[in-house]
Amino acid sequence: MITYPTSTGVAQVRTRRTHGHRPVTALHEEAEPLREGAMPTDHAILFRNRQEAGQALGTALLSLASVHPLVLALPRGGVPVAFEVARMLGAEMDLLFVRKIGSPGQEEYGFGAIVDGADPQIVLDDAYVRDAGISTETIGTIVDRQRAEIDRQRRLYAPDRQPVPVTGRVVIVVDDGIATGGTMRAALRAVRKNHPARLVLAVPVAPADSIATLRTECDRIVCLSQPQPFFAVGACYRDFPQVEDADVIRLLAQARDLRPGHMTGGAGSDSIPL
């Protein structure tokens, strides 16, 4: 596990090395500090599924249980992982909807994102907008389209719930993995604008260079695996099915029953492994 207290340096957790991927059960041993700016060595873990990855993250984050954090999941893939984290911490869970703002004619290239919440935020790459000559009107049209999709998802997943305010809360943002980090960067910046007391990024897997670029966007990063070379998030799971809308709805309903101090610490769950 690589855990970065980003305001005070970095720490690396020693783990037993094996050939290829390591089992997730070899994670938790005594930490030793790395010098500031040092990059972690190769750590590759093959998770059985998203449920196991979430349980491993929950174990790594148990020290935060006493502050009753808010766990924010990026749907859809981040929801099964975040549910296990919230369950183990006895924490409140909500969804963090993020939609990429794609460049006109090259929608796969994102120059920003819209992030839903109690106070929705738009994060833009101002330099790219200026260099590409994208007009305010064009940005507004794209934002309106993506906001409508967020509204559709929220009505489907949580029709009777308002976004949970993050101001003054310890917030843990969870996904099932990170590739380039662009969407997560937008998510973290948007959450930060709403003034959480502390902002933590928790993911099972990400490439080291993406983690390095995100260190200034939050107060702490917990990343269990940083395989080198990195091919894809799904390659770090034995079972990596698409998370369906029904799964998100079901896990959100189960998460409503979580209370601080309840259901913490155990590895069992009635949720379907995802």
Disulfide bonds with the S-S distance in Angstrom:
none
